[in-house]
């Protein structure tokens, strides 16, 4: 199966509540995580995280599905059109 490269955008409405679960999931899926950048927007009490991923669509979908099931977490994914 070929891999896809993409970016997972995560907007966290309540960082204090969700941070531990998000970090745990990203650690569990570290084999497909190329890199990540998190920006706390303290004035609005939200966080925005971008995660670069390289994996099968099944692996990436499993990660994003679990992230999206966390209360107050919104997830969107964009993929490269190339297969690797």
PyMOL Python script that loads the backbone (N, CA, C, O; Angstrom):
from pymol import cmd

cmd.read_pdbstr("""\
ATOM      1  N   UNK A   1       0.849  -1.181   0.000  1.00  0.00           N
ATOM      2  CA  UNK A   1       0.000   0.000   0.000  1.00  0.00           C
ATOM      3  C   UNK A   1       0.891   1.239   0.000  1.00  0.00           C
ATOM      4  O   UNK A   1       1.909   1.273   0.691  1.00  0.00           O
ATOM      5  N   UNK A   2       0.513   2.248  -0.768  1.00  0.00           N
ATOM      6  CA  UNK A   2       1.307   3.463  -0.842  1.00  0.00           C
ATOM      7  C   UNK A   2       0.970   4.406   0.303  1.00  0.00           C
ATOM      8  O   UNK A   2      -0.108   4.345   0.894  1.00  0.00           O
ATOM      9  N   UNK A   3       1.921   5.273   0.592  1.00  0.00           N
ATOM     10  CA  UNK A   3       1.738   6.263   1.655  1.00  0.00           C
ATOM     11  C   UNK A   3       1.293   7.585   1.080  1.00  0.00           C
ATOM     12  O   UNK A   3       1.531   7.887  -0.090  1.00  0.00           O
ATOM     13  N   UNK A   4       0.650   8.360   1.910  1.00  0.00           N
ATOM     14  CA  UNK A   4       0.272   9.730   1.594  1.00  0.00           C
ATOM     15  C   UNK A   4       1.001  10.652   2.570  1.00  0.00           C
ATOM     16  O   UNK A   4       1.254  10.294   3.720  1.00  0.00           O
ATOM     17  N   UNK A   5       1.328  11.833   2.088  1.00  0.00           N
ATOM     18  CA  UNK A   5       1.894  12.870   2.941  1.00  0.00           C
ATOM     19  C   UNK A   5       0.851  13.967   3.047  1.00  0.00           C
ATOM     20  O   UNK A   5       0.241  14.367   2.055  1.00  0.00           O
ATOM     21  N   UNK A   6       0.657  14.444   4.264  1.00  0.00           N
ATOM     22  CA  UNK A   6      -0.353  15.468   4.461  1.00  0.00           C
ATOM     23  C   UNK A   6      -0.131  16.253   5.732  1.00  0.00           C
ATOM     24  O   UNK A   6       0.846  16.053   6.454  1.00  0.00           O
ATOM     25  N   UNK A   7      -1.053  17.141   5.983  1.00  0.00           N
ATOM     26  CA  UNK A   7      -1.027  17.933   7.203  1.00  0.00           C
ATOM     27  C   UNK A   7      -2.372  17.781   7.902  1.00  0.00           C
ATOM     28  O   UNK A   7      -3.431  17.858   7.280  1.00  0.00           O
ATOM     29  N   UNK A   8      -2.299  17.567   9.196  1.00  0.00           N
ATOM     30  CA  UNK A   8      -3.496  17.470  10.029  1.00  0.00           C
ATOM     31  C   UNK A   8      -3.573  18.759  10.839  1.00  0.00           C
ATOM     32  O   UNK A   8      -2.669  19.069  11.615  1.00  0.00           O
ATOM     33  N   UNK A   9      -4.648  19.500  10.654  1.00  0.00           N
ATOM     34  CA  UNK A   9      -4.870  20.738  11.406  1.00  0.00           C
ATOM     35  C   UNK A   9      -5.811  20.433  12.562  1.00  0.00           C
ATOM     36  O   UNK A   9      -6.892  19.876  12.372  1.00  0.00           O
ATOM     37  N   UNK A  10      -5.381  20.805  13.759  1.00  0.00           N
ATOM     38  CA  UNK A  10      -6.150  20.534  14.964  1.00  0.00           C
ATOM     39  C   UNK A  10      -6.401  21.856  15.683  1.00  0.00           C
ATOM     40  O   UNK A  10      -5.461  22.579  16.012  1.00  0.00           O
ATOM     41  N   UNK A  11      -7.675  22.166  15.924  1.00  0.00           N
ATOM     42  CA  UNK A  11      -8.042  23.342  16.707  1.00  0.00           C
ATOM     43  C   UNK A  11      -8.646  22.830  18.008  1.00  0.00           C
ATOM     44  O   UNK A  11      -9.614  22.069  18.008  1.00  0.00           O
ATOM     45  N   UNK A  12      -8.051  23.267  19.114  1.00  0.00           N
ATOM     46  CA  UNK A  12      -8.441  22.771  20.436  1.00  0.00           C
ATOM     47  C   UNK A  12      -9.147  23.901  21.186  1.00  0.00           C
ATOM     48  O   UNK A  12      -8.536  24.917  21.518  1.00  0.00           O
ATOM     49  N   UNK A  13     -10.439  23.707  21.447  1.00  0.00           N
ATOM     50  CA  UNK A  13     -11.234  24.738  22.120  1.00  0.00           C
ATOM     51  C   UNK A  13     -10.934  24.848  23.611  1.00  0.00           C
ATOM     52  O   UNK A  13     -11.072  25.927  24.188  1.00  0.00           O
ATOM     53  N   UNK A  14     -10.525  23.751  24.241  1.00  0.00           N
ATOM     54  CA  UNK A  14     -10.206  23.761  25.674  1.00  0.00           C
ATOM     55  C   UNK A  14      -8.897  23.006  25.887  1.00  0.00           C
ATOM     56  O   UNK A  14      -8.911  21.822  26.224  1.00  0.00           O
ATOM     57  N   UNK A  15      -7.764  23.685  25.691  1.00  0.00           N
ATOM     58  CA  UNK A  15      -6.469  23.006  25.761  1.00  0.00           C
ATOM     59  C   UNK A  15      -6.204  22.300  27.090  1.00  0.00           C
ATOM     60  O   UNK A  15      -5.624  21.214  27.100  1.00  0.00           O
ATOM     61  N   UNK A  16      -6.610  22.884  28.187  1.00  0.00           N
ATOM     62  CA  UNK A  16      -6.352  22.267  29.492  1.00  0.00           C
ATOM     63  C   UNK A  16      -7.038  20.909  29.599  1.00  0.00           C
ATOM     64  O   UNK A  16      -6.507  19.981  30.210  1.00  0.00           O
ATOM     65  N   UNK A  17      -8.211  20.804  29.004  1.00  0.00           N
ATOM     66  CA  UNK A  17      -8.998  19.572  29.085  1.00  0.00           C
ATOM     67  C   UNK A  17      -8.500  18.497  28.120  1.00  0.00           C
ATOM     68  O   UNK A  17      -8.525  17.312  28.455  1.00  0.00           O
ATOM     69  N   UNK A  18      -8.046  18.894  26.924  1.00  0.00           N
ATOM     70  CA  UNK A  18      -7.763  17.924  25.863  1.00  0.00           C
ATOM     71  C   UNK A  18      -6.286  17.631  25.628  1.00  0.00           C
ATOM     72  O   UNK A  18      -5.963  16.653  24.953  1.00  0.00           O
ATOM     73  N   UNK A  19      -5.384  18.442  26.159  1.00  0.00           N
ATOM     74  CA  UNK A  19      -3.968  18.340  25.817  1.00  0.00           C
ATOM     75  C   UNK A  19      -3.379  16.956  26.086  1.00  0.00           C
ATOM     76  O   UNK A  19      -2.651  16.420  25.251  1.00  0.00           O
ATOM     77  N   UNK A  20      -3.684  16.385  27.222  1.00  0.00           N
ATOM     78  CA  UNK A  20      -3.107  15.087  27.583  1.00  0.00           C
ATOM     79  C   UNK A  20      -3.538  13.996  26.606  1.00  0.00           C
ATOM     80  O   UNK A  20      -2.719  13.178  26.189  1.00  0.00           O
ATOM     81  N   UNK A  21      -4.803  13.980  26.245  1.00  0.00           N
ATOM     82  CA  UNK A  21      -5.303  12.956  25.309  1.00  0.00           C
ATOM     83  C   UNK A  21      -4.728  13.163  23.912  1.00  0.00           C
ATOM     84  O   UNK A  21      -4.398  12.189  23.235  1.00  0.00           O
ATOM     85  N   UNK A  22      -4.602  14.404  23.473  1.00  0.00           N
ATOM     86  CA  UNK A  22      -4.026  14.686  22.159  1.00  0.00           C
ATOM     87  C   UNK A  22      -2.578  14.231  22.119  1.00  0.00           C
ATOM     88  O   UNK A  22      -2.171  13.538  21.188  1.00  0.00           O
ATOM     89  N   UNK A  23      -1.798  14.613  23.118  1.00  0.00           N
ATOM     90  CA  UNK A  23      -0.386  14.228  23.148  1.00  0.00           C
ATOM     91  C   UNK A  23      -0.216  12.717  23.219  1.00  0.00           C
ATOM     92  O   UNK A  23       0.706  12.171  22.614  1.00  0.00           O
ATOM     93  N   UNK A  24      -1.081  12.043  23.942  1.00  0.00           N
ATOM     94  CA  UNK A  24      -1.022  10.591  24.032  1.00  0.00           C
ATOM     95  C   UNK A  24      -1.261   9.950  22.665  1.00  0.00           C
ATOM     96  O   UNK A  24      -0.541   9.032  22.271  1.00  0.00           O
ATOM     97  N   UNK A  25      -2.269  10.433  21.947  1.00  0.00           N
ATOM     98  CA  UNK A  25      -2.555   9.893  20.613  1.00  0.00           C
ATOM     99  C   UNK A  25      -1.411  10.168  19.630  1.00  0.00           C
ATOM    100  O   UNK A  25      -1.032   9.293  18.852  1.00  0.00           O
ATOM    101  N   UNK A  26      -0.870  11.377  19.673  1.00  0.00           N
ATOM    102  CA  UNK A  26       0.236  11.690  18.768  1.00  0.00           C
ATOM    103  C   UNK A  26       1.458  10.827  19.080  1.00  0.00           C
ATOM    104  O   UNK A  26       2.206  10.464  18.172  1.00  0.00           O
ATOM    105  N   UNK A  27       1.663  10.500  20.334  1.00  0.00           N
ATOM    106  CA  UNK A  27       2.755   9.584  20.706  1.00  0.00           C
ATOM    107  C   UNK A  27       2.482   8.173  20.203  1.00  0.00           C
ATOM    108  O   UNK A  27       3.393   7.501  19.720  1.00  0.00           O
ATOM    109  N   UNK A  28       1.242   7.720  20.312  1.00  0.00           N
ATOM    110  CA  UNK A  28       0.881   6.386  19.822  1.00  0.00           C
ATOM    111  C   UNK A  28       1.095   6.262  18.320  1.00  0.00           C
ATOM    112  O   UNK A  28       1.450   5.190  17.830  1.00  0.00           O
ATOM    113  N   UNK A  29       0.885   7.340  17.595  1.00  0.00           N
ATOM    114  CA  UNK A  29       1.024   7.345  16.139  1.00  0.00           C
ATOM    115  C   UNK A  29       2.330   8.006  15.692  1.00  0.00           C
ATOM    116  O   UNK A  29       2.414   8.512  14.572  1.00  0.00           O
ATOM    117  N   UNK A  30       3.332   8.006  16.541  1.00  0.00           N
ATOM    118  CA  UNK A  30       4.597   8.681  16.225  1.00  0.00           C
ATOM    119  C   UNK A  30       5.279   8.095  14.989  1.00  0.00           C
ATOM    120  O   UNK A  30       6.105   8.760  14.365  1.00  0.00           O
ATOM    121  N   UNK A  31       4.941   6.860  14.634  1.00  0.00           N
ATOM    122  CA  UNK A  31       5.550   6.248  13.444  1.00  0.00           C
ATOM    123  C   UNK A  31       5.115   6.925  12.150  1.00  0.00           C
ATOM    124  O   UNK A  31       5.788   6.773  11.130  1.00  0.00           O
ATOM    125  N   UNK A  32       4.009   7.668  12.162  1.00  0.00           N
ATOM    126  CA  UNK A  32       3.587   8.386  10.951  1.00  0.00           C
ATOM    127  C   UNK A  32       3.730   9.898  11.085  1.00  0.00           C
ATOM    128  O   UNK A  32       3.463  10.629  10.131  1.00  0.00           O
ATOM    129  N   UNK A  33       4.146  10.374  12.252  1.00  0.00           N
ATOM    130  CA  UNK A  33       4.303  11.814  12.475  1.00  0.00           C
ATOM    131  C   UNK A  33       5.702  12.248  12.053  1.00  0.00           C
ATOM    132  O   UNK A  33       6.702  11.781  12.597  1.00  0.00           O
ATOM    133  N   UNK A  34       5.756  13.146  11.076  1.00  0.00           N
ATOM    134  CA  UNK A  34       7.032  13.698  10.606  1.00  0.00           C
ATOM    135  C   UNK A  34       7.443  14.868  11.489  1.00  0.00           C
ATOM    136  O   UNK A  34       8.616  15.018  11.831  1.00  0.00           O
ATOM    137  N   UNK A  35       6.469  15.694  11.855  1.00  0.00           N
ATOM    138  CA  UNK A  35       6.742  16.846  12.704  1.00  0.00           C
ATOM    139  C   UNK A  35       5.450  17.505  13.123  1.00  0.00           C
ATOM    140  O   UNK A  35       4.388  17.254  12.554  1.00  0.00           O
ATOM    141  N   UNK A  36       5.560  18.351  14.124  1.00  0.00           N
ATOM    142  CA  UNK A  36       4.370  19.048  14.604  1.00  0.00           C
ATOM    143  C   UNK A  36       4.737  20.427  15.110  1.00  0.00           C
ATOM    144  O   UNK A  36       5.866  20.675  15.535  1.00  0.00           O
ATOM    145  N   UNK A  37       3.756  21.324  15.056  1.00  0.00           N
ATOM    146  CA  UNK A  37       3.935  22.666  15.591  1.00  0.00           C
ATOM    147  C   UNK A  37       2.643  23.041  16.304  1.00  0.00           C
ATOM    148  O   UNK A  37       1.557  22.954  15.730  1.00  0.00           O
ATOM    149  N   UNK A  38       2.769  23.454  17.537  1.00  0.00           N
ATOM    150  CA  UNK A  38       1.608  23.867  18.306  1.00  0.00           C
ATOM    151  C   UNK A  38       1.726  25.317  18.722  1.00  0.00           C
ATOM    152  O   UNK A  38       2.773  25.767  19.188  1.00  0.00           O
ATOM    153  N   UNK A  39       0.644  26.033  18.548  1.00  0.00           N
ATOM    154  CA  UNK A  39       0.612  27.452  18.904  1.00  0.00           C
ATOM    155  C   UNK A  39      -0.506  27.674  19.921  1.00  0.00           C
ATOM    156  O   UNK A  39      -1.680  27.516  19.587  1.00  0.00           O
ATOM    157  N   UNK A  40      -0.158  28.035  21.153  1.00  0.00           N
ATOM    158  CA  UNK A  40      -1.206  28.391  22.108  1.00  0.00           C
ATOM    159  C   UNK A  40      -1.653  29.839  21.855  1.00  0.00           C
ATOM    160  O   UNK A  40      -0.828  30.753  21.843  1.00  0.00           O
ATOM    161  N   UNK A  41      -2.929  30.035  21.658  1.00  0.00           N
ATOM    162  CA  UNK A  41      -3.475  31.373  21.463  1.00  0.00           C
ATOM    163  C   UNK A  41      -4.124  31.761  22.787  1.00  0.00           C
ATOM    164  O   UNK A  41      -5.337  31.647  22.965  1.00  0.00           O
ATOM    165  N   UNK A  42      -3.286  32.221  23.706  1.00  0.00           N
ATOM    166  CA  UNK A  42      -3.699  32.429  25.091  1.00  0.00           C
ATOM    167  C   UNK A  42      -4.819  33.451  25.237  1.00  0.00           C
ATOM    168  O   UNK A  42      -5.687  33.297  26.096  1.00  0.00           O
ATOM    169  N   UNK A  43      -4.811  34.490  24.411  1.00  0.00           N
ATOM    170  CA  UNK A  43      -5.851  35.517  24.516  1.00  0.00           C
ATOM    171  C   UNK A  43      -7.244  34.956  24.251  1.00  0.00           C
ATOM    172  O   UNK A  43      -8.234  35.473  24.767  1.00  0.00           O
ATOM    173  N   UNK A  44      -7.318  33.899  23.447  1.00  0.00           N
ATOM    174  CA  UNK A  44      -8.605  33.293  23.098  1.00  0.00           C
ATOM    175  C   UNK A  44      -8.822  31.947  23.801  1.00  0.00           C
ATOM    176  O   UNK A  44      -9.877  31.333  23.646  1.00  0.00           O
ATOM    177  N   UNK A  45      -7.834  31.489  24.569  1.00  0.00           N
ATOM    178  CA  UNK A  45      -7.877  30.217  25.276  1.00  0.00           C
ATOM    179  C   UNK A  45      -8.147  29.038  24.343  1.00  0.00           C
ATOM    180  O   UNK A  45      -8.952  28.158  24.648  1.00  0.00           O
ATOM    181  N   UNK A  46      -7.453  29.039  23.193  1.00  0.00           N
ATOM    182  CA  UNK A  46      -7.486  27.902  22.280  1.00  0.00           C
ATOM    183  C   UNK A  46      -6.053  27.577  21.874  1.00  0.00           C
ATOM    184  O   UNK A  46      -5.137  28.363  22.118  1.00  0.00           O
ATOM    185  N   UNK A  47      -5.867  26.428  21.262  1.00  0.00           N
ATOM    186  CA  UNK A  47      -4.575  26.049  20.696  1.00  0.00           C
ATOM    187  C   UNK A  47      -4.780  25.552  19.282  1.00  0.00           C
ATOM    188  O   UNK A  47      -5.807  24.952  18.965  1.00  0.00           O
ATOM    189  N   UNK A  48      -3.804  25.803  18.440  1.00  0.00           N
ATOM    190  CA  UNK A  48      -3.819  25.321  17.067  1.00  0.00           C
ATOM    191  C   UNK A  48      -2.565  24.477  16.877  1.00  0.00           C
ATOM    192  O   UNK A  48      -1.455  24.919  17.175  1.00  0.00           O
ATOM    193  N   UNK A  49      -2.754  23.264  16.379  1.00  0.00           N
ATOM    194  CA  UNK A  49      -1.645  22.337  16.181  1.00  0.00           C
ATOM    195  C   UNK A  49      -1.656  21.884  14.732  1.00  0.00           C
ATOM    196  O   UNK A  49      -2.701  21.505  14.202  1.00  0.00           O
ATOM    197  N   UNK A  50      -0.492  21.922  14.089  1.00  0.00           N
ATOM    198  CA  UNK A  50      -0.372  21.329  12.757  1.00  0.00           C
ATOM    199  C   UNK A  50       0.584  20.152  12.863  1.00  0.00           C
ATOM    200  O   UNK A  50       1.650  20.255  13.469  1.00  0.00           O
ATOM    201  N   UNK A  51       0.193  19.038  12.269  1.00  0.00           N
ATOM    202  CA  UNK A  51       0.972  17.808  12.330  1.00  0.00           C
ATOM    203  C   UNK A  51       1.200  17.323  10.904  1.00  0.00           C
ATOM    204  O   UNK A  51       0.245  17.089  10.163  1.00  0.00           O
ATOM    205  N   UNK A  52       2.468  17.172  10.520  1.00  0.00           N
ATOM    206  CA  UNK A  52       2.807  16.625   9.216  1.00  0.00           C
ATOM    207  C   UNK A  52       2.858  15.115   9.361  1.00  0.00           C
ATOM    208  O   UNK A  52       3.533  14.592  10.248  1.00  0.00           O
ATOM    209  N   UNK A  53       2.134  14.407   8.479  1.00  0.00           N
ATOM    210  CA  UNK A  53       2.052  12.955   8.567  1.00  0.00           C
ATOM    211  C   UNK A  53       2.494  12.304   7.256  1.00  0.00           C
ATOM    212  O   UNK A  53       2.365  12.886   6.178  1.00  0.00           O
ATOM    213  N   UNK A  54       3.017  11.089   7.376  1.00  0.00           N
ATOM    214  CA  UNK A  54       3.428  10.272   6.236  1.00  0.00           C
ATOM    215  C   UNK A  54       3.035   8.843   6.570  1.00  0.00           C
ATOM    216  O   UNK A  54       3.722   8.163   7.332  1.00  0.00           O
ATOM    217  N   UNK A  55       1.926   8.390   5.996  1.00  0.00           N
ATOM    218  CA  UNK A  55       1.437   7.058   6.307  1.00  0.00           C
ATOM    219  C   UNK A  55       0.346   6.634   5.353  1.00  0.00           C
ATOM    220  O   UNK A  55      -0.006   7.368   4.429  1.00  0.00           O
ATOM    221  N   UNK A  56      -0.184   5.460   5.575  1.00  0.00           N
ATOM    222  CA  UNK A  56      -1.300   4.992   4.752  1.00  0.00           C
ATOM    223  C   UNK A  56      -2.544   5.801   5.112  1.00  0.00           C
ATOM    224  O   UNK A  56      -2.633   6.381   6.194  1.00  0.00           O
ATOM    225  N   UNK A  57      -3.491   5.828   4.197  1.00  0.00           N
ATOM    226  CA  UNK A  57      -4.722   6.558   4.483  1.00  0.00           C
ATOM    227  C   UNK A  57      -5.448   5.936   5.674  1.00  0.00           C
ATOM    228  O   UNK A  57      -6.109   6.642   6.436  1.00  0.00           O
ATOM    229  N   UNK A  58      -5.330   4.628   5.836  1.00  0.00           N
ATOM    230  CA  UNK A  58      -5.956   3.970   6.993  1.00  0.00           C
ATOM    231  C   UNK A  58      -5.346   4.449   8.306  1.00  0.00           C
ATOM    232  O   UNK A  58      -6.067   4.737   9.262  1.00  0.00           O
ATOM    233  N   UNK A  59      -4.007   4.535   8.350  1.00  0.00           N
ATOM    234  CA  UNK A  59      -3.333   4.989   9.570  1.00  0.00           C
ATOM    235  C   UNK A  59      -3.697   6.430   9.895  1.00  0.00           C
ATOM    236  O   UNK A  59      -4.010   6.759  11.039  1.00  0.00           O
ATOM    237  N   UNK A  60      -3.654   7.284   8.884  1.00  0.00           N
ATOM    238  CA  UNK A  60      -3.946   8.703   9.095  1.00  0.00           C
ATOM    239  C   UNK A  60      -5.407   8.895   9.497  1.00  0.00           C
ATOM    240  O   UNK A  60      -5.714   9.707  10.369  1.00  0.00           O
ATOM    241  N   UNK A  61      -6.298   8.150   8.861  1.00  0.00           N
ATOM    242  CA  UNK A  61      -7.719   8.239   9.209  1.00  0.00           C
ATOM    243  C   UNK A  61      -7.985   7.758  10.630  1.00  0.00           C
ATOM    244  O   UNK A  61      -8.823   8.321  11.334  1.00  0.00           O
ATOM    245  N   UNK A  62      -7.269   6.712  11.053  1.00  0.00           N
ATOM    246  CA  UNK A  62      -7.432   6.217  12.424  1.00  0.00           C
ATOM    247  C   UNK A  62      -7.016   7.294  13.422  1.00  0.00           C
ATOM    248  O   UNK A  62      -7.711   7.532  14.410  1.00  0.00           O
ATOM    249  N   UNK A  63      -5.892   7.940  13.165  1.00  0.00           N
ATOM    250  CA  UNK A  63      -5.422   9.011  14.049  1.00  0.00           C
ATOM    251  C   UNK A  63      -6.422  10.163  14.083  1.00  0.00           C
ATOM    252  O   UNK A  63      -6.822  10.606  15.159  1.00  0.00           O
ATOM    253  N   UNK A  64      -6.825  10.647  12.913  1.00  0.00           N
ATOM    254  CA  UNK A  64      -7.709  11.807  12.885  1.00  0.00           C
ATOM    255  C   UNK A  64      -9.088  11.484  13.457  1.00  0.00           C
ATOM    256  O   UNK A  64      -9.719  12.343  14.073  1.00  0.00           O
ATOM    257  N   UNK A  65      -9.555  10.264  13.258  1.00  0.00           N
ATOM    258  CA  UNK A  65     -10.834   9.863  13.847  1.00  0.00           C
ATOM    259  C   UNK A  65     -10.794   9.884  15.360  1.00  0.00           C
ATOM    260  O   UNK A  65     -11.734  10.344  16.008  1.00  0.00           O
ATOM    261  N   UNK A  66      -9.696   9.383  15.926  1.00  0.00           N
ATOM    262  CA  UNK A  66      -9.559   9.381  17.385  1.00  0.00           C
ATOM    263  C   UNK A  66      -9.399  10.797  17.920  1.00  0.00           C
ATOM    264  O   UNK A  66      -9.960  11.137  18.961  1.00  0.00           O
ATOM    265  N   UNK A  67      -8.632  11.627  17.209  1.00  0.00           N
ATOM    266  CA  UNK A  67      -8.483  13.016  17.632  1.00  0.00           C
ATOM    267  C   UNK A  67      -9.833  13.738  17.593  1.00  0.00           C
ATOM    268  O   UNK A  67     -10.175  14.479  18.514  1.00  0.00           O
ATOM    269  N   UNK A  68     -10.589  13.516  16.528  1.00  0.00           N
ATOM    270  CA  UNK A  68     -11.871  14.185  16.360  1.00  0.00           C
ATOM    271  C   UNK A  68     -12.926  13.756  17.363  1.00  0.00           C
ATOM    272  O   UNK A  68     -13.922  14.452  17.561  1.00  0.00           O
ATOM    273  N   UNK A  69     -12.709  12.613  17.996  1.00  0.00           N
ATOM    274  CA  UNK A  69     -13.685  12.147  18.983  1.00  0.00           C
ATOM    275  C   UNK A  69     -13.487  12.787  20.362  1.00  0.00           C
ATOM    276  O   UNK A  69     -14.313  12.612  21.257  1.00  0.00           O
ATOM    277  N   UNK A  70     -12.392  13.527  20.525  1.00  0.00           N
ATOM    278  CA  UNK A  70     -12.137  14.214  21.787  1.00  0.00           C
ATOM    279  C   UNK A  70     -13.003  15.473  21.843  1.00  0.00           C
ATOM    280  O   UNK A  70     -13.035  16.256  20.894  1.00  0.00           O
ATOM    281  N   UNK A  71     -13.690  15.655  22.944  1.00  0.00           N
ATOM    282  CA  UNK A  71     -14.575  16.814  23.105  1.00  0.00           C
ATOM    283  C   UNK A  71     -13.784  18.112  22.959  1.00  0.00           C
ATOM    284  O   UNK A  71     -12.737  18.288  23.582  1.00  0.00           O
ATOM    285  N   UNK A  72     -14.302  19.020  22.124  1.00  0.00           N
ATOM    286  CA  UNK A  72     -13.676  20.322  21.937  1.00  0.00           C
ATOM    287  C   UNK A  72     -12.505  20.329  20.976  1.00  0.00           C
ATOM    288  O   UNK A  72     -11.764  21.310  20.908  1.00  0.00           O
ATOM    289  N   UNK A  73     -12.328  19.236  20.223  1.00  0.00           N
ATOM    290  CA  UNK A  73     -11.227  19.145  19.265  1.00  0.00           C
ATOM    291  C   UNK A  73     -11.817  19.054  17.857  1.00  0.00           C
ATOM    292  O   UNK A  73     -12.659  18.201  17.579  1.00  0.00           O
ATOM    293  N   UNK A  74     -11.363  19.942  16.976  1.00  0.00           N
ATOM    294  CA  UNK A  74     -11.790  19.952  15.572  1.00  0.00           C
ATOM    295  C   UNK A  74     -10.590  19.627  14.699  1.00  0.00           C
ATOM    296  O   UNK A  74      -9.511  20.189  14.882  1.00  0.00           O
ATOM    297  N   UNK A  75     -10.781  18.715  13.745  1.00  0.00           N
ATOM    298  CA  UNK A  75      -9.670  18.196  12.941  1.00  0.00           C
ATOM    299  C   UNK A  75     -10.016  18.269  11.456  1.00  0.00           C
ATOM    300  O   UNK A  75     -11.130  17.938  11.048  1.00  0.00           O
ATOM    301  N   UNK A  76      -9.054  18.703  10.664  1.00  0.00           N
ATOM    302  CA  UNK A  76      -9.155  18.670   9.201  1.00  0.00           C
ATOM    303  C   UNK A  76      -7.822  18.180   8.652  1.00  0.00           C
ATOM    304  O   UNK A  76      -6.769  18.443   9.232  1.00  0.00           O
ATOM    305  N   UNK A  77      -7.874  17.461   7.525  1.00  0.00           N
ATOM    306  CA  UNK A  77      -6.674  16.908   6.921  1.00  0.00           C
ATOM    307  C   UNK A  77      -6.594  17.317   5.457  1.00  0.00           C
ATOM    308  O   UNK A  77      -7.604  17.334   4.753  1.00  0.00           O
ATOM    309  N   UNK A  78      -5.390  17.646   5.004  1.00  0.00           N
ATOM    310  CA  UNK A  78      -5.139  17.918   3.590  1.00  0.00           C
ATOM    311  C   UNK A  78      -3.989  17.019   3.151  1.00  0.00           C
ATOM    312  O   UNK A  78      -2.981  16.905   3.848  1.00  0.00           O
ATOM    313  N   UNK A  79      -4.146  16.378   1.985  1.00  0.00           N
ATOM    314  CA  UNK A  79      -3.154  15.441   1.473  1.00  0.00           C
ATOM    315  C   UNK A  79      -2.494  15.957   0.206  1.00  0.00           C
ATOM    316  O   UNK A  79      -3.091  16.718  -0.555  1.00  0.00           O
ATOM    317  N   UNK A  80      -1.263  15.536  -0.007  1.00  0.00           N
ATOM    318  CA  UNK A  80      -0.609  15.735  -1.293  1.00  0.00           C
ATOM    319  C   UNK A  80      -1.318  14.849  -2.305  1.00  0.00           C
ATOM    320  O   UNK A  80      -1.857  13.804  -1.940  1.00  0.00           O
ATOM    321  N   UNK A  81      -1.326  15.247  -3.562  1.00  0.00           N
ATOM    322  CA  UNK A  81      -1.948  14.411  -4.597  1.00  0.00           C
ATOM    323  C   UNK A  81      -1.041  13.257  -5.011  1.00  0.00           C
ATOM    324  O   UNK A  81      -1.483  12.338  -5.701  1.00  0.00           O
ATOM    325  N   UNK A  82       0.224  13.297  -4.596  1.00  0.00           N
ATOM    326  CA  UNK A  82       1.168  12.226  -4.947  1.00  0.00           C
ATOM    327  C   UNK A  82       1.056  11.048  -3.969  1.00  0.00           C
ATOM    328  O   UNK A  82       0.740  11.223  -2.792  1.00  0.00           O
ATOM    329  N   UNK A  83       1.320   9.863  -4.485  1.00  0.00           N
ATOM    330  CA  UNK A  83       1.462   8.680  -3.634  1.00  0.00           C
ATOM    331  C   UNK A  83       2.945   8.367  -3.486  1.00  0.00           C
ATOM    332  O   UNK A  83       3.711   8.515  -4.438  1.00  0.00           O
ATOM    333  N   UNK A  84       3.345   7.941  -2.315  1.00  0.00           N
ATOM    334  CA  UNK A  84       4.751   7.647  -2.067  1.00  0.00           C
ATOM    335  C   UNK A  84       4.916   6.215  -1.590  1.00  0.00           C
ATOM    336  O   UNK A  84       6.037   5.777  -1.327  1.00  0.00           O
TER     337      UNK A  84
END
""", "prot")
cmd.dss("prot")
cmd.show_as("cartoon", "prot")
cmd.util.cbc("prot")
cmd.orient("prot")
